[in-house]
Amino acid sequence: MVGRAKIAVIGAGNVGATCALWIVSQQLGDVVLVDIPQMESATRGKALDLYECAPVRRFDCTVTGTADYADIAGADVVVLTAGVPRKPGMSRDDLIKTNVAIVRSVSEQIAAHAPGSIVIVVSNPLDAMVYTAWKVTGFPTSRIVGQAGCLDMARFKAFIAEETGFSVEDISTLLLGGHGDDMVPLPRFTNISGIPVTEFMSAERLDELVERAKQGGGEIVELLGTSAYYAPAAAVTQMVEAIVRDKKRILPCAGYCDGQYGIDGLFVGVPCVLGAGGMERILEVNLEAGEQELLTSSAAHVRELVQVVQRQYPELA
């Protein structure tokens, strides 16, 4: 990348607008915020309001709002947040029939106007939506990745920090599998400054925190009346930073598995190396039998979601 990166954020709702805020605050690149024509005025207003923060927050990145996909031309990274948010009582699976149509339409525009971009999918149900974006864009799998485990991991770390009283900066963990309810925690890889987390709490309490992390999205929906957006946007920004700054971060993302962990042809949460090339590789860790069983079960549910997409749009099979 020459000069500042160009980052397109598709969807100017809570998640998209907050992504734009985090991205420019960290001076990761110029942002183009895109939404549907009916929302163009509001999108331009949000972008202008955010850009007017620049003198106060001391960033030089530009922020523009638009409804014209031609404005994403040359984007290095596209963050796809478009879709209907979860409402109370609604599962991620309930979202699929509506959101697959939206993600399909947006992906066509990305392929037409930003064919060299790396796409980070945030729309739910995540594992099916990242598959849809891949099929529609025709991009190589290295340039399509889903934001999944980064959010689940952040929630898990936050709960551990709250429980133990230690800094969130010293907590490390690893998660695999589908997003949310289907995530596969790996407590044996969880530590606080290198010390196993079980030194600070019982296995039973750790299991309770794991379960809370699994249901983290639903907890927010019940409290807020809609999907979370601060933490998802922060998790996305972590991924954007790894790509535009070529950091080679190891992050749990929905990456395309081609035999890794015994999974074929699916985007599932696995440890991914993110850098300038996008999802540059998947790291395989040796799983215990019980962990592998949970991951296999999670992948099976992801496949069920993908099959719903394929039934709705046979050409995406």
Salt bridges, closest charged atoms under 4 A:
ASP30 OD1 - ARG4 NE 2.86
ASP93 OD2 - HIS301 NE2 3.17
GLU108 OE2 - ARG104 NE 3.90
ASP152 OD2 - HIS179 ND1 3.05
GLU162 OE1 - ARG212 NH1 3.32
GLU163 OE1 - ARG205 NH2 2.93
ASP182 OD2 - HIS301 ND1 2.30
GLU208 OE1 - ARG205 NH1 2.63
GLU219 OE1 - ARG212 NE 3.13
GLU241 OE2 - ARG245 NH1 3.15
ASP246 OD1 - LYS248 NZ 2.92
GLU280 OE1 - LYS248 NZ 2.80
GLU288 OE2 - ARG188 NE 3.67
GLU291 OE2 - ARG188 NE 2.65
GLU315 OE2 - ARG104 NH2 2.50
